[in-house]
Amino acid sequence: MADKRRFDLFAELLVTRFPEVKRVFDVAGGMGKLNEALVARGRSCLTFDRRHKHLPVEYAERDFTLDEPCTADAVVGMHADGATRVIIEYAAKHGLPFAVVPCCSDNSMPYKPWMRHLAELGTSLGMTVDEVTLPMEGRARVIIGQRGV
Ligand SMILES: C[S@@+](CC[C@H](N)C(=O)[O-])C[C@H]1O[C@@H](n2cnc3c(N)ncnc32)[C@H](O)[C@@H]1O
């Protein structure tokens, strides 16, 4: 069972690490709870997920792909599973900062190699990557990437 505090903890980290960011793409956002937590902190947010049942937040009921027009200042994902890799590729394509809290991989890779692979992907795409851990249960490690830090 994932930690219910994860959305507030992640939102708090995002506004602290990216104070200049006004609009966020929340990829694979499920119900839209991260969206709520970001809006409560004065940010605008668009959640992408194929779910039809979700909170009344700004929401695109579709998969997120590299073809999505960019109207955000940052792209993020909490336990985004199959969308985690595309978040990093999208950030690199548009020169945006990203933050992901990886959970399951998209190719059955175990957690630790998956974490290494994602960090290396960010670096190979020209981003400066670092890692922090949220104070919560479960998959809590966050990979953060920015251009030219
Ligand atoms: C483990 S759930 C996490 C949901 C939410 N972030 C949370 O922490 O509760 C993974 C979500 O990823 C979504 N997903 C997977 N690939 C996606 C993609 N390419 N674009 C958008 N959503 C995707 C699934 O529909 C599912 O809701």
The ligand as a Tripos MOL2 file, in Angstrom:
@<TRIPOS>MOLECULE
LIG
   27    29     1     0     0
SMALL
NO_CHARGES

@<TRIPOS>ATOM
      1 C1          0.8820    3.0960   -9.9030 C.3       1 LIG1
      2 S1         -0.2730    4.1980  -10.6500 S.3       1 LIG1
      3 C2          0.1730    5.7030   -9.8210 C.3       1 LIG1
      4 C3         -0.8840    6.7370   -9.8620 C.3       1 LIG1
      5 C4         -0.5820    7.9820   -8.9980 C.3       1 LIG1
      6 N1          0.5560    8.7270   -9.5000 N.3       1 LIG1
      7 C5         -0.3760    7.6040   -7.5500 C.2       1 LIG1
      8 O1          0.7440    7.7500   -7.0350 O.co2     1 LIG1
      9 O2         -1.3430    7.1350   -6.9420 O.co2     1 LIG1
     10 C6          0.4050    4.3500  -12.2740 C.3       1 LIG1
     11 C7         -0.4660    5.1510  -13.2170 C.3       1 LIG1
     12 O3          0.2480    5.3510  -14.4350 O.3       1 LIG1
     13 C8         -0.7070    5.5330  -15.4740 C.3       1 LIG1
     14 N2          0.0490    5.5200  -16.7480 N.ar      1 LIG1
     15 C9          0.8980    4.5740  -17.2150 C.ar      1 LIG1
     16 N3          1.4530    4.9610  -18.3810 N.ar      1 LIG1
     17 C10         0.9540    6.2010  -18.6560 C.ar      1 LIG1
     18 C11         1.1590    7.1490  -19.7220 C.ar      1 LIG1
     19 N4          1.9810    6.9150  -20.7600 N.pl3     1 LIG1
     20 N5          0.5190    8.3360  -19.6440 N.ar      1 LIG1
     21 C12        -0.2970    8.6180  -18.6130 C.ar      1 LIG1
     22 N6         -0.5380    7.7580  -17.5860 N.ar      1 LIG1
     23 C13         0.0740    6.5670  -17.6120 C.ar      1 LIG1
     24 C14        -1.6970    4.4320  -15.1900 C.3       1 LIG1
     25 O4         -2.9410    4.6510  -15.8110 O.3       1 LIG1
     26 C15        -1.7960    4.5010  -13.6340 C.3       1 LIG1
     27 O5         -2.8580    5.3370  -13.2160 O.3       1 LIG1
@<TRIPOS>BOND
     1     1     2 1
     2     2     3 1
     3     2    10 1
     4     3     4 1
     5     4     5 1
     6     5     6 1
     7     5     7 1
     8     7     8 2
     9     7     9 1
    10    10    11 1
    11    11    12 1
    12    11    26 1
    13    12    13 1
    14    13    14 1
    15    13    24 1
    16    14    15 ar
    17    14    23 ar
    18    15    16 ar
    19    16    17 ar
    20    17    18 ar
    21    17    23 ar
    22    18    19 1
    23    18    20 ar
    24    20    21 ar
    25    21    22 ar
    26    22    23 ar
    27    24    25 1
    28    24    26 1
    29    26    27 1
@<TRIPOS>SUBSTRUCTURE
     1 LIG1         1 GROUP 0 **** ****
